[in-house]
Amino acid sequence: MDLQNMDLNGGTLQISTEVIGKIARCAALEVDGVSEVSCGKQNKKVKDFLEAASIQPPVIVEMRDGTAELTLNLVVAFGARIPAVAEKVQENVKTAVQSMTNVTVSRVNLVIAGVAAAEQE
């Protein structure tokens, strides 16, 4: 677990990269057209195993000189305009992480890992 350290008036604050990743995931899920943030559309047991084993985490946070570079694996809804959804996700993730943690986000990289099938009525 990597930590981002900050000095405060009464002591120090450490924010783990896992927390930054969770904020990024939640912010991405707020965007219309994002079905899930995961390593793809495998069988649920396989997907859970891959994520738990950190073989293919849905969000990767890399810290360099106090700034974060994020990579998110997204599953988009069928019919979504992927470039428009991607831009909104990048904006939403960057804003959420920076405002909640005070950590500068240099890049938000996106991997479209799947497309969710349209819901059957």
C-alpha positions as CSV (number, residue, x, y, z in Angstrom):
1,M,0.0,0.0,0.0
2,D,1.6,3.2,-1.2
3,L,0.9,6.4,0.9
4,Q,0.7,10.0,-0.1
5,N,2.1,12.0,2.9
6,M,1.0,15.6,3.8
7,D,1.9,17.8,6.7
8,L,-0.9,19.4,8.6
9,N,-0.9,21.9,11.4
10,G,-1.5,19.3,14.1
11,G,0.5,16.4,12.5
12,T,0.6,14.5,9.3
13,L,-1.9,12.9,7.0
14,Q,-1.4,9.8,4.9
15,I,-3.8,8.9,2.1
16,S,-3.3,5.4,0.6
17,T,-3.3,4.8,-3.1
18,E,-6.2,2.4,-2.5
19,V,-8.3,5.3,-1.2
20,I,-7.4,7.4,-4.2
21,G,-8.4,4.5,-6.5
22,K,-11.8,4.1,-4.7
23,I,-12.5,7.8,-5.1
24,A,-11.6,7.5,-8.8
25,R,-13.9,4.4,-9.2
26,C,-16.9,6.1,-7.5
27,A,-16.4,9.3,-9.6
28,A,-16.3,7.2,-12.8
29,L,-19.5,5.4,-11.9
30,E,-21.3,8.7,-11.6
31,V,-21.0,9.3,-15.3
32,D,-23.9,8.2,-17.6
33,G,-22.7,5.5,-20.0
34,V,-20.3,3.8,-17.5
35,S,-21.7,0.4,-16.6
36,E,-18.9,-0.7,-14.3
37,V,-15.2,-0.1,-13.4
38,S,-13.6,-3.5,-13.7
39,C,-11.2,-5.7,-15.6
40,G,-13.8,-6.7,-18.2
41,K,-16.8,-8.9,-18.8
42,Q,-15.4,-12.2,-17.6
43,N,-17.4,-14.6,-15.6
44,K,-18.1,-12.9,-12.2
45,K,-16.0,-15.5,-10.2
46,V,-13.1,-15.1,-12.6
47,K,-13.4,-11.3,-12.5
48,D,-13.5,-11.3,-8.7
49,F,-10.5,-13.6,-8.5
50,L,-8.5,-11.4,-10.9
51,E,-9.3,-8.3,-9.0
52,A,-8.7,-9.9,-5.6
53,A,-5.3,-11.3,-6.7
54,S,-4.4,-7.8,-8.1
55,I,-3.6,-9.5,-11.4
56,Q,-5.9,-7.0,-13.2
57,P,-7.0,-4.3,-10.8
58,P,-9.9,-2.1,-12.1
59,V,-8.0,1.1,-11.0
60,I,-4.2,1.6,-11.0
61,V,-2.8,4.6,-9.1
62,E,0.8,5.5,-9.8
63,M,2.4,8.2,-7.6
64,R,5.3,10.3,-9.0
65,D,6.7,13.3,-7.2
66,G,3.5,13.8,-5.3
67,T,1.2,13.7,-8.4
68,A,-1.1,10.8,-9.3
69,E,-1.5,9.1,-12.7
70,L,-4.6,7.0,-12.8
71,T,-5.6,4.2,-15.1
72,L,-9.2,2.9,-15.0
73,N,-10.7,-0.1,-16.8
74,L,-14.2,0.7,-17.8
75,V,-17.2,-1.2,-19.1
76,V,-19.5,1.1,-21.0
77,A,-23.2,0.8,-21.7
78,F,-24.1,-0.4,-25.2
79,G,-25.0,2.6,-27.4
80,A,-22.9,5.1,-25.3
81,R,-20.7,7.5,-27.3
82,I,-17.4,6.3,-26.0
83,P,-15.3,9.4,-26.6
84,A,-17.8,11.7,-24.9
85,V,-18.2,9.3,-22.0
86,A,-14.4,9.1,-21.7
87,E,-13.9,12.8,-21.5
88,K,-16.6,13.2,-18.9
89,V,-15.0,10.3,-16.8
90,Q,-11.6,12.0,-17.0
91,E,-13.0,15.3,-15.9
92,N,-15.1,13.8,-13.1
93,V,-12.3,11.6,-11.8
94,K,-9.7,14.3,-11.8
95,T,-12.0,16.8,-10.0
96,A,-13.1,14.3,-7.4
97,V,-9.6,13.1,-6.5
98,Q,-8.1,16.6,-6.4
99,S,-10.9,18.1,-4.4
100,M,-11.2,15.2,-1.8
101,T,-7.4,14.5,-1.3
102,N,-5.6,17.7,-2.4
103,V,-3.4,15.3,-4.6
104,T,-2.7,16.7,-8.0
105,V,-3.8,14.3,-10.8
106,S,-1.5,14.5,-13.9
107,R,-3.3,12.0,-16.1
108,V,-6.5,9.9,-16.2
109,N,-5.9,7.0,-18.6
110,L,-8.9,4.9,-19.6
111,V,-9.1,1.4,-21.0
112,I,-12.5,0.4,-22.4
113,A,-12.4,-3.2,-21.2
114,G,-16.0,-4.1,-22.4
115,V,-19.4,-3.1,-23.4
116,A,-22.4,-4.0,-21.3
117,A,-25.3,-5.6,-23.2
118,A,-28.5,-3.6,-23.6
119,E,-31.1,-4.5,-20.9
120,Q,-33.8,-6.8,-22.1
121,E,-37.3,-5.4,-21.4
